[in-house]
Amino acid sequence: MKITKILPKPFAIGWQEYDLNKVESLLEYHRTIVQNLEQRLVDGQEELQRLRRKNND
C-alpha cells in the first residue's frame, strides 16, 4: 500500500515531493558514477592500445 493513500492530502503532497527529490538525487548520483566508469573504460582501452603498440615496435 502506498503511504500517500493513507496520509492527509497536504502530507501526501509533501511526502511525494520529498520522495521524488530523493529519487532524482539518487538517479543523478548514479548517472555520474556511470559517466565516470565509462570514461575510465575508454581511457583504459586507449592506454592498453598505446602500450600494445609500444610493445610491438
C-alpha distance matrix in Angstrom:
0.0 3.8 6.3 8.6 7.5 8.6 11.4 14.8 15.8 18.2 16.0 13.2 16.2 17.5 14.5 14.2 17.9 17.9 15.4 17.5 20.6 19.7 18.8 22.0 24.1 22.9 23.7 27.1 27.8 27.3 29.3 32.1 32.0 32.3 35.2 37.0 36.7 38.0 40.9 41.7 41.8 44.1 46.3 46.5 47.5 50.1 51.5 51.7 53.6 55.9 56.6 57.3 59.7 61.4 61.8 63.3 65.9
3.8 0.0 3.8 5.4 5.7 7.5 9.4 12.6 13.0 15.2 12.9 9.9 12.6 13.9 10.9 10.4 14.2 14.4 12.0 14.0 17.2 16.5 15.9 18.9 21.0 20.3 21.1 24.3 25.3 25.1 26.9 29.6 29.9 30.3 33.0 34.8 34.9 36.1 38.8 39.9 40.2 42.3 44.4 44.9 46.0 48.4 49.8 50.3 52.1 54.3 55.2 56.0 58.2 59.9 60.5 62.1 64.5
6.3 3.8 0.0 3.8 5.4 5.6 6.4 10.0 11.0 12.7 9.9 7.6 10.9 11.6 8.6 9.3 12.9 12.7 11.1 13.8 16.4 15.8 16.0 19.0 20.7 20.4 21.8 24.6 25.4 25.7 27.8 30.1 30.5 31.4 33.9 35.5 35.8 37.3 39.7 40.7 41.4 43.6 45.4 46.0 47.3 49.6 50.9 51.5 53.5 55.5 56.3 57.4 59.6 61.1 61.7 63.5 65.8
8.6 5.4 3.8 0.0 3.8 5.5 5.2 7.8 7.8 9.8 7.8 4.6 7.7 9.4 7.3 7.3 11.0 11.8 10.8 12.7 15.5 15.8 16.0 18.4 20.6 20.8 21.8 24.4 25.7 26.3 27.9 30.2 31.1 31.8 34.0 35.9 36.5 37.7 40.1 41.4 42.1 44.0 45.9 46.7 48.0 50.1 51.5 52.3 54.1 56.0 57.1 58.2 60.3 61.8 62.7 64.3 66.5
7.5 5.7 5.4 3.8 0.0 3.8 5.8 8.1 8.6 11.6 10.4 7.5 10.6 12.8 11.1 10.9 14.5 15.6 14.4 16.1 19.1 19.4 19.3 21.7 24.1 24.1 24.9 27.7 29.0 29.3 30.8 33.4 34.1 34.7 37.0 39.0 39.4 40.4 43.0 44.3 44.7 46.7 48.8 49.5 50.6 52.8 54.4 55.0 56.7 58.8 59.9 60.8 62.9 64.6 65.3 66.9 69.1
8.6 7.5 5.6 5.5 3.8 0.0 3.8 6.7 8.8 11.5 9.7 8.1 11.8 13.3 11.6 12.6 16.0 16.4 15.7 18.1 20.7 20.7 21.1 23.8 25.6 25.6 26.9 29.6 30.6 31.1 33.0 35.3 35.9 36.7 39.1 40.8 41.3 42.6 45.1 46.2 46.8 48.9 50.8 51.4 52.7 55.0 56.3 57.0 58.9 60.9 61.8 62.9 65.0 66.6 67.3 69.0 71.3
11.4 9.4 6.4 5.2 5.8 3.8 0.0 3.8 6.2 8.1 6.0 5.4 9.0 10.1 9.0 10.7 13.6 14.1 14.2 16.6 18.7 19.0 20.0 22.4 24.0 24.5 26.0 28.3 29.4 30.3 32.1 34.2 35.0 36.2 38.3 39.9 40.7 42.1 44.3 45.5 46.4 48.4 50.1 50.9 52.4 54.5 55.7 56.6 58.6 60.3 61.3 62.6 64.7 66.1 66.9 68.7 70.9
14.8 12.6 10.0 7.8 8.1 6.7 3.8 0.0 3.8 5.8 5.5 6.0 8.7 10.1 10.5 12.0 14.3 15.3 16.1 18.1 20.0 20.9 22.1 24.0 25.7 26.7 28.0 30.1 31.4 32.6 34.1 36.1 37.2 38.4 40.2 42.0 43.0 44.3 46.3 47.7 48.7 50.5 52.2 53.3 54.7 56.6 58.0 59.0 60.9 62.5 63.7 65.0 67.0 68.4 69.4 71.2 73.2
15.8 13.0 11.0 7.8 8.6 8.8 6.2 3.8 0.0 3.9 5.5 4.9 6.1 8.6 9.7 10.3 12.2 14.1 15.0 16.3 18.2 19.8 20.8 22.2 24.2 25.5 26.5 28.3 30.1 31.3 32.4 34.5 35.9 36.9 38.5 40.5 41.7 42.7 44.6 46.3 47.3 48.8 50.6 51.9 53.2 55.0 56.5 57.7 59.3 61.0 62.3 63.6 65.4 66.9 68.0 69.7 71.6
18.2 15.2 12.7 9.8 11.6 11.5 8.1 5.8 3.9 0.0 3.8 5.5 5.2 6.3 8.6 10.0 10.8 12.4 14.3 15.5 16.7 18.5 20.1 21.2 22.8 24.5 25.8 27.2 28.8 30.5 31.6 33.3 34.9 36.2 37.6 39.3 40.8 42.0 43.6 45.3 46.6 48.1 49.6 51.0 52.6 54.1 55.5 56.9 58.6 60.0 61.4 62.9 64.6 65.9 67.2 69.1 70.8
16.0 12.9 9.9 7.8 10.4 9.7 6.0 5.5 5.5 3.8 0.0 3.8 5.4 5.0 6.0 8.4 9.8 10.4 12.0 14.1 15.3 16.3 18.1 19.7 21.0 22.3 24.0 25.6 26.9 28.5 30.0 31.6 32.9 34.4 36.0 37.6 38.9 40.3 42.0 43.4 44.7 46.5 47.9 49.1 50.8 52.5 53.7 55.0 56.9 58.3 59.5 61.0 62.9 64.1 65.3 67.2 69.1
13.2 9.9 7.6 4.6 7.5 8.1 5.4 6.0 4.9 5.5 3.8 0.0 3.8 5.4 5.1 6.0 8.6 9.8 10.4 12.1 14.1 15.2 16.2 18.0 19.8 20.9 22.1 24.1 25.6 26.7 28.1 30.1 31.4 32.5 34.2 36.1 37.1 38.4 40.3 41.8 42.9 44.6 46.3 47.4 48.8 50.7 52.1 53.2 55.0 56.6 57.8 59.2 61.0 62.5 63.6 65.3 67.3
16.2 12.6 10.9 7.7 10.6 11.8 9.0 8.7 6.1 5.2 5.4 3.8 0.0 3.8 5.5 5.1 6.2 8.6 9.9 10.6 12.3 14.2 15.3 16.3 18.3 19.9 20.9 22.4 24.3 25.7 26.7 28.6 30.3 31.3 32.7 34.7 36.1 37.1 38.8 40.6 41.7 43.2 44.8 46.3 47.6 49.2 50.8 52.1 53.7 55.2 56.6 58.1 59.7 61.2 62.4 64.2 66.0
17.5 13.9 11.6 9.4 12.8 13.3 10.1 10.1 8.6 6.3 5.0 5.4 3.8 0.0 3.8 5.5 5.2 6.1 8.6 10.0 10.7 12.3 14.3 15.3 16.6 18.4 19.9 21.2 22.7 24.5 25.7 27.2 28.8 30.3 31.6 33.2 34.8 36.1 37.7 39.2 40.7 42.2 43.6 45.0 46.6 48.2 49.5 50.9 52.7 54.0 55.3 57.0 58.7 59.9 61.2 63.1 64.8
14.5 10.9 8.6 7.3 11.1 11.6 9.0 10.5 9.7 8.6 6.0 5.1 5.5 3.8 0.0 3.8 5.5 5.0 6.0 8.5 9.8 10.5 12.2 14.0 15.3 16.4 18.1 19.9 21.0 22.5 24.1 25.8 27.0 28.4 30.2 31.7 32.9 34.4 36.2 37.5 38.8 40.6 42.0 43.2 44.8 46.6 47.8 49.0 50.9 52.4 53.6 55.1 57.0 58.2 59.3 61.2 63.1
14.2 10.4 9.3 7.3 10.9 12.6 10.7 12.0 10.3 10.0 8.4 6.0 5.1 5.5 3.8 0.0 3.8 5.4 5.1 6.1 8.5 9.8 10.4 12.0 14.1 15.2 16.2 18.1 19.8 21.0 22.1 24.2 25.6 26.6 28.3 30.2 31.3 32.4 34.4 36.0 37.0 38.6 40.3 41.6 43.0 44.7 46.2 47.4 49.1 50.7 52.0 53.3 55.1 56.6 57.7 59.5 61.4
17.9 14.2 12.9 11.0 14.5 16.0 13.6 14.3 12.2 10.8 9.8 8.6 6.2 5.2 5.5 3.8 0.0 3.8 5.5 5.2 6.1 8.6 9.9 10.4 12.2 14.2 15.2 16.4 18.3 20.0 20.9 22.6 24.4 25.6 26.8 28.7 30.2 31.3 32.9 34.7 36.0 37.4 38.9 40.4 41.9 43.4 44.8 46.3 47.9 49.3 50.7 52.3 53.9 55.2 56.6 58.4 60.1
17.9 14.4 12.7 11.8 15.6 16.4 14.1 15.3 14.1 12.4 10.4 9.8 8.6 6.1 5.0 5.4 3.8 0.0 3.8 5.5 5.2 6.2 8.7 9.9 10.7 12.3 14.2 15.5 16.6 18.5 20.0 21.3 22.8 24.4 25.9 27.3 28.8 30.3 31.8 33.2 34.7 36.4 37.7 39.0 40.8 42.4 43.5 44.9 46.8 48.1 49.3 51.0 52.8 53.9 55.2 57.2 58.9
15.4 12.0 11.1 10.8 14.4 15.7 14.2 16.1 15.0 14.3 12.0 10.4 9.9 8.6 6.0 5.1 5.5 3.8 0.0 3.8 5.4 5.1 6.1 8.5 9.9 10.5 12.2 14.2 15.3 16.5 18.2 20.0 21.1 22.4 24.3 25.8 26.9 28.4 30.3 31.6 32.8 34.6 36.1 37.2 38.8 40.6 41.9 43.1 44.9 46.5 47.6 49.1 51.0 52.3 53.4 55.2 57.2
17.5 14.0 13.8 12.7 16.1 18.1 16.6 18.1 16.3 15.5 14.1 12.1 10.6 10.0 8.5 6.1 5.2 5.5 3.8 0.0 3.8 5.4 5.1 6.0 8.5 9.7 10.3 12.1 14.1 15.2 16.2 18.3 19.8 20.8 22.3 24.2 25.5 26.5 28.4 30.1 31.2 32.7 34.4 35.7 37.1 38.8 40.3 41.5 43.2 44.7 46.1 47.5 49.2 50.6 51.9 53.6 55.4
20.6 17.2 16.4 15.5 19.1 20.7 18.7 20.0 18.2 16.7 15.3 14.1 12.3 10.7 9.8 8.5 6.1 5.2 5.4 3.8 0.0 3.8 5.5 5.1 6.1 8.5 9.8 10.5 12.3 14.3 15.2 16.6 18.5 19.9 21.0 22.7 24.4 25.6 27.0 28.7 30.2 31.6 33.0 34.5 36.2 37.6 38.9 40.4 42.2 43.4 44.8 46.5 48.1 49.3 50.7 52.6 54.2
19.7 16.5 15.8 15.8 19.4 20.7 19.0 20.9 19.8 18.5 16.3 15.2 14.2 12.3 10.5 9.8 8.6 6.2 5.1 5.4 3.8 0.0 3.8 5.5 5.2 6.2 8.6 10.0 10.6 12.4 14.2 15.5 16.7 18.5 20.1 21.3 22.7 24.4 26.0 27.2 28.7 30.5 31.7 32.9 34.7 36.4 37.5 38.8 40.8 42.2 43.3 44.9 46.8 47.9 49.1 51.1 52.9
18.8 15.9 16.0 16.0 19.3 21.1 20.0 22.1 20.8 20.1 18.1 16.2 15.3 14.3 12.2 10.4 9.9 8.7 6.1 5.1 5.5 3.8 0.0 3.8 5.4 5.0 6.0 8.6 9.8 10.5 12.1 14.2 15.3 16.3 18.2 19.9 20.9 22.3 24.2 25.6 26.7 28.5 30.1 31.2 32.7 34.6 35.9 37.0 38.8 40.4 41.6 43.0 44.9 46.3 47.4 49.2 51.1
22.0 18.9 19.0 18.4 21.7 23.8 22.4 24.0 22.2 21.2 19.7 18.0 16.3 15.3 14.0 12.0 10.4 9.9 8.5 6.0 5.1 5.5 3.8 0.0 3.8 5.4 5.1 6.2 8.6 10.0 10.5 12.4 14.3 15.2 16.4 18.4 19.9 20.9 22.5 24.4 25.6 26.9 28.5 30.0 31.5 33.0 34.5 35.9 37.5 38.9 40.4 41.9 43.5 44.9 46.2 48.0 49.7
24.1 21.0 20.7 20.6 24.1 25.6 24.0 25.7 24.2 22.8 21.0 19.8 18.3 16.6 15.3 14.1 12.2 10.7 9.9 8.5 6.1 5.2 5.4 3.8 0.0 3.8 5.4 5.1 6.2 8.7 9.9 10.7 12.5 14.3 15.4 16.7 18.5 20.0 21.2 22.7 24.4 25.9 27.1 28.5 30.4 31.8 32.9 34.5 36.4 37.5 38.8 40.6 42.3 43.4 44.7 46.7 48.3
22.9 20.3 20.4 20.8 24.1 25.6 24.5 26.7 25.5 24.5 22.3 20.9 19.9 18.4 16.4 15.2 14.2 12.3 10.5 9.7 8.5 6.2 5.0 5.4 3.8 0.0 3.8 5.4 5.0 6.3 8.6 9.9 10.6 12.4 14.3 15.4 16.6 18.3 20.1 21.2 22.5 24.5 25.8 26.8 28.6 30.4 31.4 32.7 34.7 36.1 37.2 38.8 40.7 41.9 43.0 44.9 46.8
23.7 21.1 21.8 21.8 24.9 26.9 26.0 28.0 26.5 25.8 24.0 22.1 20.9 19.9 18.1 16.2 15.2 14.2 12.2 10.3 9.8 8.6 6.0 5.1 5.4 3.8 0.0 3.8 5.4 5.2 6.1 8.6 9.8 10.5 12.2 14.2 15.2 16.3 18.3 19.9 20.9 22.5 24.2 25.4 26.8 28.6 30.0 31.2 32.9 34.5 35.8 37.2 39.0 40.4 41.6 43.3 45.2
27.1 24.3 24.6 24.4 27.7 29.6 28.3 30.1 28.3 27.2 25.6 24.1 22.4 21.2 19.9 18.1 16.4 15.5 14.2 12.1 10.5 10.0 8.6 6.2 5.1 5.4 3.8 0.0 3.8 5.5 5.0 6.2 8.7 9.8 10.5 12.3 14.2 15.2 16.5 18.4 19.9 21.1 22.5 24.1 25.7 27.0 28.4 30.1 31.7 32.9 34.4 36.1 37.6 38.8 40.3 42.1 43.7
27.8 25.3 25.4 25.7 29.0 30.6 29.4 31.4 30.1 28.8 26.9 25.6 24.3 22.7 21.0 19.8 18.3 16.6 15.3 14.1 12.3 10.6 9.8 8.6 6.2 5.0 5.4 3.8 0.0 3.8 5.5 5.2 6.4 8.8 10.0 10.7 12.5 14.3 15.5 16.7 18.5 20.2 21.2 22.5 24.5 26.0 26.9 28.5 30.5 31.6 32.8 34.6 36.4 37.4 38.6 40.7 42.4
27.3 25.1 25.7 26.3 29.3 31.1 30.3 32.6 31.3 30.5 28.5 26.7 25.7 24.5 22.5 21.0 20.0 18.5 16.5 15.2 14.3 12.4 10.5 10.0 8.7 6.3 5.2 5.5 3.8 0.0 3.8 5.3 4.9 6.1 8.6 9.8 10.4 12.1 14.1 15.2 16.3 18.3 19.8 20.7 22.4 24.3 25.4 26.5 28.5 30.0 31.1 32.6 34.5 35.8 36.8 38.7 40.7
29.3 26.9 27.8 27.9 30.8 33.0 32.1 34.1 32.4 31.6 30.0 28.1 26.7 25.7 24.1 22.1 20.9 20.0 18.2 16.2 15.2 14.2 12.1 10.5 9.9 8.6 6.1 5.0 5.5 3.8 0.0 3.8 5.4 5.1 6.2 8.6 9.8 10.4 12.3 14.2 15.2 16.5 18.2 19.7 21.0 22.6 24.2 25.5 27.1 28.6 30.0 31.5 33.1 34.5 35.9 37.5 39.3
32.1 29.6 30.1 30.2 33.4 35.3 34.2 36.1 34.5 33.3 31.6 30.1 28.6 27.2 25.8 24.2 22.6 21.3 20.0 18.3 16.6 15.5 14.2 12.4 10.7 9.9 8.6 6.2 5.2 5.3 3.8 0.0 3.8 5.4 5.1 6.2 8.6 9.8 10.6 12.3 14.2 15.4 16.4 18.1 19.9 21.1 22.3 24.1 25.8 26.9 28.3 30.1 31.6 32.7 34.3 36.2 37.7
32.0 29.9 30.5 31.1 34.1 35.9 35.0 37.2 35.9 34.9 32.9 31.4 30.3 28.8 27.0 25.6 24.4 22.8 21.1 19.8 18.5 16.7 15.3 14.3 12.5 10.6 9.8 8.7 6.4 4.9 5.4 3.8 0.0 3.8 5.5 5.2 6.2 8.6 9.9 10.5 12.2 14.3 15.3 16.2 18.3 20.0 20.8 22.2 24.3 25.6 26.6 28.3 30.2 31.3 32.4 34.5 36.2
32.3 30.3 31.4 31.8 34.7 36.7 36.2 38.4 36.9 36.2 34.4 32.5 31.3 30.3 28.4 26.6 25.6 24.4 22.4 20.8 19.9 18.5 16.3 15.2 14.3 12.4 10.5 9.8 8.8 6.1 5.1 5.4 3.8 0.0 3.8 5.4 5.1 6.0 8.5 9.8 10.4 12.3 14.1 15.1 16.4 18.3 19.7 20.8 22.5 24.2 25.4 26.7 28.6 30.0 31.2 32.9 34.8
35.2 33.0 33.9 34.0 37.0 39.1 38.3 40.2 38.5 37.6 36.0 34.2 32.7 31.6 30.2 28.3 26.8 25.9 24.3 22.3 21.0 20.1 18.2 16.4 15.4 14.3 12.2 10.5 10.0 8.6 6.2 5.1 5.5 3.8 0.0 3.8 5.5 5.1 6.2 8.6 9.8 10.6 12.2 14.0 15.4 16.6 18.2 19.8 21.2 22.5 24.2 25.7 27.1 28.5 30.1 31.7 33.3
37.0 34.8 35.5 35.9 39.0 40.8 39.9 42.0 40.5 39.3 37.6 36.1 34.7 33.2 31.7 30.2 28.7 27.3 25.8 24.2 22.7 21.3 19.9 18.4 16.7 15.4 14.2 12.3 10.7 9.8 8.6 6.2 5.2 5.4 3.8 0.0 3.8 5.4 5.1 6.2 8.6 10.0 10.4 12.0 14.2 15.4 16.2 18.1 20.0 20.9 22.2 24.1 25.7 26.7 28.1 30.2 31.7
36.7 34.9 35.8 36.5 39.4 41.3 40.7 43.0 41.7 40.8 38.9 37.1 36.1 34.8 32.9 31.3 30.2 28.8 26.9 25.5 24.4 22.7 20.9 19.9 18.5 16.6 15.2 14.2 12.5 10.4 9.8 8.6 6.2 5.1 5.5 3.8 0.0 3.8 5.4 5.0 6.1 8.7 9.8 10.3 12.2 14.2 15.1 16.1 18.3 19.7 20.7 22.2 24.2 25.4 26.4 28.4 30.3
38.0 36.1 37.3 37.7 40.4 42.6 42.1 44.3 42.7 42.0 40.3 38.4 37.1 36.1 34.4 32.4 31.3 30.3 28.4 26.5 25.6 24.4 22.3 20.9 20.0 18.3 16.3 15.2 14.3 12.1 10.4 9.8 8.6 6.0 5.1 5.4 3.8 0.0 3.8 5.5 5.0 6.3 8.6 9.8 10.6 12.4 14.2 15.3 16.7 18.4 19.9 21.1 22.7 24.3 25.6 27.1 29.0
40.9 38.8 39.7 40.1 43.0 45.1 44.3 46.3 44.6 43.6 42.0 40.3 38.8 37.7 36.2 34.4 32.9 31.8 30.3 28.4 27.0 26.0 24.2 22.5 21.2 20.1 18.3 16.5 15.5 14.1 12.3 10.6 9.9 8.5 6.2 5.1 5.4 3.8 0.0 3.8 5.3 5.1 6.1 8.4 9.9 10.6 12.1 14.1 15.4 16.4 18.2 19.9 21.2 22.4 24.1 25.8 27.2
41.7 39.9 40.7 41.4 44.3 46.2 45.5 47.7 46.3 45.3 43.4 41.8 40.6 39.2 37.5 36.0 34.7 33.2 31.6 30.1 28.7 27.2 25.6 24.4 22.7 21.2 19.9 18.4 16.7 15.2 14.2 12.3 10.5 9.8 8.6 6.2 5.0 5.5 3.8 0.0 3.8 5.5 5.1 5.9 8.5 9.8 10.3 11.9 14.1 15.1 16.1 18.0 19.8 20.7 22.0 24.1 25.7
41.8 40.2 41.4 42.1 44.7 46.8 46.4 48.7 47.3 46.6 44.7 42.9 41.7 40.7 38.8 37.0 36.0 34.7 32.8 31.2 30.2 28.7 26.7 25.6 24.4 22.5 20.9 19.9 18.5 16.3 15.2 14.2 12.2 10.4 9.8 8.6 6.1 5.0 5.3 3.8 0.0 3.8 5.5 5.1 6.1 8.6 9.8 10.4 12.2 14.1 15.2 16.3 18.3 19.8 20.8 22.5 24.5
44.1 42.3 43.6 44.0 46.7 48.9 48.4 50.5 48.8 48.1 46.5 44.6 43.2 42.2 40.6 38.6 37.4 36.4 34.6 32.7 31.6 30.5 28.5 26.9 25.9 24.5 22.5 21.1 20.2 18.3 16.5 15.4 14.3 12.3 10.6 10.0 8.7 6.3 5.1 5.5 3.8 0.0 3.8 5.5 5.2 6.2 8.6 9.9 10.7 12.3 14.2 15.4 16.6 18.3 19.9 21.2 22.8
46.3 44.4 45.4 45.9 48.8 50.8 50.1 52.2 50.6 49.6 47.9 46.3 44.8 43.6 42.0 40.3 38.9 37.7 36.1 34.4 33.0 31.7 30.1 28.5 27.1 25.8 24.2 22.5 21.2 19.8 18.2 16.4 15.3 14.1 12.2 10.4 9.8 8.6 6.1 5.1 5.5 3.8 0.0 3.8 5.5 5.2 6.1 8.6 10.0 10.5 12.2 14.2 15.4 16.4 18.2 20.0 21.3
46.5 44.9 46.0 46.7 49.5 51.4 50.9 53.3 51.9 51.0 49.1 47.4 46.3 45.0 43.2 41.6 40.4 39.0 37.2 35.7 34.5 32.9 31.2 30.0 28.5 26.8 25.4 24.1 22.5 20.7 19.7 18.1 16.2 15.1 14.0 12.0 10.3 9.8 8.4 5.9 5.1 5.5 3.8 0.0 3.8 5.4 5.1 6.1 8.6 9.8 10.4 12.2 14.2 15.2 16.2 18.3 20.1
47.5 46.0 47.3 48.0 50.6 52.7 52.4 54.7 53.2 52.6 50.8 48.8 47.6 46.6 44.8 43.0 41.9 40.8 38.8 37.1 36.2 34.7 32.7 31.5 30.4 28.6 26.8 25.7 24.5 22.4 21.0 19.9 18.3 16.4 15.4 14.2 12.2 10.6 9.9 8.5 6.1 5.2 5.5 3.8 0.0 3.8 5.4 5.1 6.2 8.6 9.9 10.5 12.3 14.2 15.2 16.5 18.5
50.1 48.4 49.6 50.1 52.8 55.0 54.5 56.6 55.0 54.1 52.5 50.7 49.2 48.2 46.6 44.7 43.4 42.4 40.6 38.8 37.6 36.4 34.6 33.0 31.8 30.4 28.6 27.0 26.0 24.3 22.6 21.1 20.0 18.3 16.6 15.4 14.2 12.4 10.6 9.8 8.6 6.2 5.2 5.4 3.8 0.0 3.8 5.4 5.1 6.2 8.6 9.9 10.6 12.3 14.2 15.5 16.8
51.5 49.8 50.9 51.5 54.4 56.3 55.7 58.0 56.5 55.5 53.7 52.1 50.8 49.5 47.8 46.2 44.8 43.5 41.9 40.3 38.9 37.5 35.9 34.5 32.9 31.4 30.0 28.4 26.9 25.4 24.2 22.3 20.8 19.7 18.2 16.2 15.1 14.2 12.1 10.3 9.8 8.6 6.1 5.1 5.4 3.8 0.0 3.8 5.4 5.0 6.1 8.6 9.9 10.4 12.1 14.2 15.5
51.7 50.3 51.5 52.3 55.0 57.0 56.6 59.0 57.7 56.9 55.0 53.2 52.1 50.9 49.0 47.4 46.3 44.9 43.1 41.5 40.4 38.8 37.0 35.9 34.5 32.7 31.2 30.1 28.5 26.5 25.5 24.1 22.2 20.8 19.8 18.1 16.1 15.3 14.1 11.9 10.4 9.9 8.6 6.1 5.1 5.4 3.8 0.0 3.8 5.4 5.1 6.1 8.6 9.8 10.4 12.3 14.4
53.6 52.1 53.5 54.1 56.7 58.9 58.6 60.9 59.3 58.6 56.9 55.0 53.7 52.7 50.9 49.1 47.9 46.8 44.9 43.2 42.2 40.8 38.8 37.5 36.4 34.7 32.9 31.7 30.5 28.5 27.1 25.8 24.3 22.5 21.2 20.0 18.3 16.7 15.4 14.1 12.2 10.7 10.0 8.6 6.2 5.1 5.4 3.8 0.0 3.8 5.4 5.1 6.1 8.5 9.8 10.6 12.5
55.9 54.3 55.5 56.0 58.8 60.9 60.3 62.5 61.0 60.0 58.3 56.6 55.2 54.0 52.4 50.7 49.3 48.1 46.5 44.7 43.4 42.2 40.4 38.9 37.5 36.1 34.5 32.9 31.6 30.0 28.6 26.9 25.6 24.2 22.5 20.9 19.7 18.4 16.4 15.1 14.1 12.3 10.5 9.8 8.6 6.2 5.0 5.4 3.8 0.0 3.8 5.5 5.2 6.1 8.6 10.0 10.8
56.6 55.2 56.3 57.1 59.9 61.8 61.3 63.7 62.3 61.4 59.5 57.8 56.6 55.3 53.6 52.0 50.7 49.3 47.6 46.1 44.8 43.3 41.6 40.4 38.8 37.2 35.8 34.4 32.8 31.1 30.0 28.3 26.6 25.4 24.2 22.2 20.7 19.9 18.2 16.1 15.2 14.2 12.2 10.4 9.9 8.6 6.1 5.1 5.4 3.8 0.0 3.8 5.5 5.0 6.0 8.6 10.1
57.3 56.0 57.4 58.2 60.8 62.9 62.6 65.0 63.6 62.9 61.0 59.2 58.1 57.0 55.1 53.3 52.3 51.0 49.1 47.5 46.5 44.9 43.0 41.9 40.6 38.8 37.2 36.1 34.6 32.6 31.5 30.1 28.3 26.7 25.7 24.1 22.2 21.1 19.9 18.0 16.3 15.4 14.2 12.2 10.5 9.9 8.6 6.1 5.1 5.5 3.8 0.0 3.8 5.4 5.0 6.2 8.8
59.7 58.2 59.6 60.3 62.9 65.0 64.7 67.0 65.4 64.6 62.9 61.0 59.7 58.7 57.0 55.1 53.9 52.8 51.0 49.2 48.1 46.8 44.9 43.5 42.3 40.7 39.0 37.6 36.4 34.5 33.1 31.6 30.2 28.6 27.1 25.7 24.2 22.7 21.2 19.8 18.3 16.6 15.4 14.2 12.3 10.6 9.9 8.6 6.1 5.2 5.5 3.8 0.0 3.8 5.4 5.2 6.4
61.4 59.9 61.1 61.8 64.6 66.6 66.1 68.4 66.9 65.9 64.1 62.5 61.2 59.9 58.2 56.6 55.2 53.9 52.3 50.6 49.3 47.9 46.3 44.9 43.4 41.9 40.4 38.8 37.4 35.8 34.5 32.7 31.3 30.0 28.5 26.7 25.4 24.3 22.4 20.7 19.8 18.3 16.4 15.2 14.2 12.3 10.4 9.8 8.5 6.1 5.0 5.4 3.8 0.0 3.8 5.5 5.4
61.8 60.5 61.7 62.7 65.3 67.3 66.9 69.4 68.0 67.2 65.3 63.6 62.4 61.2 59.3 57.7 56.6 55.2 53.4 51.9 50.7 49.1 47.4 46.2 44.7 43.0 41.6 40.3 38.6 36.8 35.9 34.3 32.4 31.2 30.1 28.1 26.4 25.6 24.1 22.0 20.8 19.9 18.2 16.2 15.2 14.2 12.1 10.4 9.8 8.6 6.0 5.0 5.4 3.8 0.0 3.8 5.6
63.3 62.1 63.5 64.3 66.9 69.0 68.7 71.2 69.7 69.1 67.2 65.3 64.2 63.1 61.2 59.5 58.4 57.2 55.2 53.6 52.6 51.1 49.2 48.0 46.7 44.9 43.3 42.1 40.7 38.7 37.5 36.2 34.5 32.9 31.7 30.2 28.4 27.1 25.8 24.1 22.5 21.2 20.0 18.3 16.5 15.5 14.2 12.3 10.6 10.0 8.6 6.2 5.2 5.5 3.8 0.0 3.8
65.9 64.5 65.8 66.5 69.1 71.3 70.9 73.2 71.6 70.8 69.1 67.3 66.0 64.8 63.1 61.4 60.1 58.9 57.2 55.4 54.2 52.9 51.1 49.7 48.3 46.8 45.2 43.7 42.4 40.7 39.3 37.7 36.2 34.8 33.3 31.7 30.3 29.0 27.2 25.7 24.5 22.8 21.3 20.1 18.5 16.8 15.5 14.4 12.5 10.8 10.1 8.8 6.4 5.4 5.6 3.8 0.0
